[in-house]
Amino acid sequence: MAKKPEIVWNYFEELAKIPRPSGMEERASQWVYEIGKSHKLETKKDEVGNVVIKVPATKGFEKAETVILQGHLDMVCEKNSNVKHDFEKDPIKLKVEGDWVKADGTTLGADNGIGVVMALALLDDKEAKHPPLELLFTIDEERGLKGANSLKKGFVTGRRLINLDTEEEGAIYIGCAGGTDTVITLGLKREKCIPAVFYTVAVTGLRGGHSGSDIHKGRGNANQILARVLRFLEKEKVEYNLFEIWGGSKRNAIPREAFATISIAEKETSKVRKILSNFEKEIRYELRGIDENVEISLKKVNSSKYDSLNDKTKRKVLDLLFCIPHGVISFDKEIKGLVETSTNFAIVETEEKKLKIITSQRSSITAKMEWAAERNRVLASLAGGEGESSGTYHGWAPNLNSTLLKIAKDSYKKLTKKEPEAKAIHAGLECGILGEKFEGIDMISIGPTIKNAHSPDEMVSISSVERTYTFLKELLKELAKK
């Protein structure tokens, strides 16, 4: 299938070649900076790497209000465990399946690469008519909106902003949740144990997804399932030593895979495999129609890099992991189907003397978000550990009286003969921070259809990109007249 518009996809293919994990966007930042300079446009980069390209209005529209088009340069870096890929060095391998562009076993980076390249395409689009533009590209969005937080007054001057970071064609977003991260640490005590056979218990095959936009879909959480598996082995009278647990890799992604290193007597192997097989069937039934490809396996390994947890520590670890909440806590009372508050059991890591659990909480109500975080801190205390929250950002309150929203809705209806839906999203958008930094700015967020963001199943619809880009041009043309 031919990918149109070519100018959009050409830029996306170039961007896909540039490694850009959160916090390592230097090359992507320089890439957009050089594009601005090559077009002989006023281009600035701040001390953290945010870039703005200032684009004069199309002839005849010089007096129109300046519009900011905004997207972020970084991407969530997730891959399947059997895929060899270094996100700090390797390009993303693109493939086309029908109407979808995907990656080869890794995240695609359409979140938010598609938004970035739609803005850049306007520089080469001779048919586009638009007011003065400020193309704003921020860094480190996925780890807590750090680029937006670092913006200084005067870096952009526009009072209308179109964020290009949502993932649902036909929807115009006007609100988002706030969020915070809560990290739990628990001290570990270890002891030498009688040599036995070492195994890795693995939970794999889950879909994962975005911890905001996918949290309500009931997908399996590998960390949570692994905690259940380890307790179930105890319930079935299996004696095992526990050495290490790890799972998940991103605070804003639902974990797809989790692992534990244990040792058991070799004669117990067939019994344990049968127990795990039966438990896998139970979990598949629980997740039927949603995440039924989950696998729970036992693989022999040579050794463990750590000594075994002592019995008391093992008990604390298993109890704590078993009690960490995950999923939707409450739905919005006014907007049907919108998640109000949630928590994500994102990452578990083991060091020699410390267990680290990373969770993230989201809510459109700040007090409810703080309560959800406090609950995890209390759980940490009850287990004898510590909990600390950080990286808090506030949400973006919907404004149904927005002038920009009205123009966008009219433009969409004129173009498609359909009424777009004004919505809020249970995920973090930079609009929340930008609204605080630039008080009174009028904002909306749009984007093409992207599925399974923050997971290796991420995909973006080719035809949706074309339609969304057409809508963006129509909206800018209407804004140029105002």
C-alpha positions, 0 to 999 in steps of 0.5 A, spaced: 500 500 500 502 506 498 503 511 504 500 518 503 502 523 504 509 522 501 512 528 505 509 525 511 512 518 511 519 520 508 520 524 514 517 519 518 522 514 515 528 518 516 526 519 524 525 512 525 533 511 523 534 516 529 535 512 536 531 517 541 529 513 547 527 518 553 533 522 555 537 521 549 534 525 544 540 529 542 540 526 535 533 527 534 533 534 537 539 536 532 535 533 526 529 537 527 534 543 528 537 542 522 531 541 518 529 548 520 535 551 518 536 548 512 529 551 510 532 558 512 527 559 518 528 562 525 530 556 529 532 555 536 534 550 541 534 551 548 539 548 554 535 541 554 534 540 547 527 543 546 526 546 539 522 551 535 522 552 528 518 559 526 514 559 520 512 565 516 504 565 514 502 563 507 502 570 503 496 574 505 495 571 512 500 575 515 496 578 520 492 572 523 494 569 530 500 565 531 499 557 532 503 553 535 504 545 533 507 541 538 509 534 539 515 530 543 521 527 540 522 521 545 519 514 544 518 509 549 523 503 548 519 496 549 521 490 545 520 482 545 525 479 549 527 474 543 528 480 539 535 483 539 535 491 538 539 496 542 534 502 542 541 507 543 544 505 537 539 501 532 534 504 527 527 502 528 525 497 522 519 499 519 514 494 516 507 495 512 501 490 513 495 492 510 493 499 512 498 499 518 505 501 519 508 497 524 515 495 527 519 488 527 518 486 535 519 493 538 515 499 539 514 503 533 515 510 535 509 513 532 507 516 539 509 521 538 513 521 531 507 521 527 505 528 530 513 530 529 513 529 522 506 532 520 508 538 523 515 538 519 511 536 512 508 543 512 515 546 511 515 542 504 507 542 503 506 547 497 499 547 498 498 548 505 495 555 507 496 557 514 497 563 519 504 564 522 506 557 525 511 555 531 513 548 530 515 546 538 518 539 539 519 537 546 524 532 549 523 527 554 515 527 555 515 519 556 519 520 563 515 525 566 514 531 561 521 534 563 522 538 556 515 541 557 517 543 564 523 546 562 520 551 557 522 558 559 517 564 558 518 567 551 521 560 547 514 560 544 509 566 543 503 563 540 496 563 544 493 557 540 496 551 540 495 544 537 498 538 540 499 532 535 500 527 540 493 523 541 491 517 538 484 517 535 482 519 529 475 523 529 476 525 536 478 532 539 481 532 546 481 538 550 483 535 557 488 529 560 489 526 567 495 528 571 500 523 574 505 521 579 510 516 580 511 512 587 517 508 588 517 502 593 524 500 596 525 494 601 531 491 604 533 484 602 537 479 607 540 473 603 543 467 605 547 461 602 543 455 601 544 448 599 545 447 592 539 445 587 537 446 580 536 453 578 530 455 574 527 461 571 519 462 572 517 466 566 510 470 565 510 472 557 506 473 551 502 479 554 500 485 550 502 490 555 500 497 552 499 504 555 498 505 562 493 511 561 489 509 554 489 502 555 489 501 563 481 500 562 482 494 557 483 489 562 490 486 559 494 482 564 500 485 568 506 480 568 508 483 575 502 481 578 501 475 575 508 473 577 506 474 584 500 470 584 504 464 581 510 464 586 504 464 592 501 459 588 507 454 588 507 455 596 500 453 596 501 447 592 507 445 597 512 446 593 519 448 597 523 453 593 528 458 594 527 465 591 533 469 588 531 474 584 525 478 581 524 482 575 519 485 570 517 491 566 521 496 563 517 503 563 513 506 568 508 508 563 507 501 560 503 495 562 508 490 563 508 484 558 513 480 561 516 478 568 521 473 571 523 470 577 530 466 579 528 460 583 531 453 585 528 447 587 529 440 588 530 436 581 525 431 583 520 436 583 521 439 576 515 435 573 510 437 579 512 444 578 511 444 570 504 441 571 502 446 576 505 452 572 501 449 566 494 448 570 495 455 573 497 458 566 490 455 563 486 459 569 490 465 567 488 464 560 481 463 562 481 470 566 484 474 560 480 470 555 478 475 549 483 480 551 490 477 553 489 469 552 496 468 549 499 469 556 505 463 557 507 461 564 514 457 563 519 454 567 526 454 564 533 451 567 539 456 568 546 455 570 546 459 576 544 465 580 548 472 581 545 472 588 544 468 594 537 466 596 533 470 600 532 468 607 525 465 609 523 472 613 525 476 607 522 472 602 515 472 605 515 480 606 517 480 598 512 475 596 506 479 600 508 486 598 508 484 591 502 480 591 498 486 594 501 492 590 494 494 586 494 495 579 488 497 574 482 502 574 480 505 581 474 509 579 471 512 573 469 519 571 462 521 574 460 525 568 464 523 562 461 516 560 467 511 560 473 516 562 477 513 567 478 518 573 483 514 577 488 508 576 495 505 578 500 501 574 504 496 577 510 498 572 516 495 574 520 490 579 527 490 580 532 486 584 539 488 587 543 484 592 540 488 598 534 492 595 528 490 592 525 496 587 518 497 585 516 502 581 508 504 580 505 510 577 498 513 579 494 517 574 487 522 576 484 528 573 483 529 581 489 531 584 487 529 591 485 522 588 491 521 585 495 523 591 491 518 595 492 512 590 500 514 591 499 514 599 496 507 599 502 505 595 507 508 600 503 505 606 503 498 603 511 499 603 511 501 610 507 495 612 512 491 609 518 494 612 520 498 606 519 505 604 515 509 599 516 515 595 513 519 590 516 524 585 515 527 578 508 529 579 504 533 574 497 536 574 492 535 569 489 539 563 482 541 565 477 541 559 474 548 556 468 546 552 468 554 551 474 554 547 474 558 541 480 553 538 475 547 539 469 550 535 473 552 529 476 545 529 469 542 530 467 546 524 473 545 520 472 537 521 465 537 520 466 541 513 471 536 511 468 530 513 460 531 514 461 528 521 461 531 528 467 530 531 467 528 539 470 533 544 474 528 549 478 528 555 484 522 555 486 518 561 493 519 560 498 525 560 499 530 555 504 536 555 498 541 554 497 540 562 504 543 563 503 548 557 497 551 560 500 552 567 506 555 563 503 560 558 496 562 562 490 563 558 493 559 552 487 556 548 489 548 546 486 542 543 490 535 541 489 531 535 492 525 532 491 519 527 489 512 529 495 509 533 494 502 537 498 499 542 502 504 544 508 503 549 508 496 546 511 492 541 505 491 538 504 499 536 501 500 529 499 506 526 494 507 520 496 509 514 489 512 511 488 515 518 495 519 517 493 521 511 486 524 513 488 527 519 494 531 516 488 533 511 484 535 517 490 539 520 491 543 513 484 544 513 484 547 520 490 551 519 487 554 513 481 556 517 485 559 523 489 563 517 482 567 516 481 568 523 
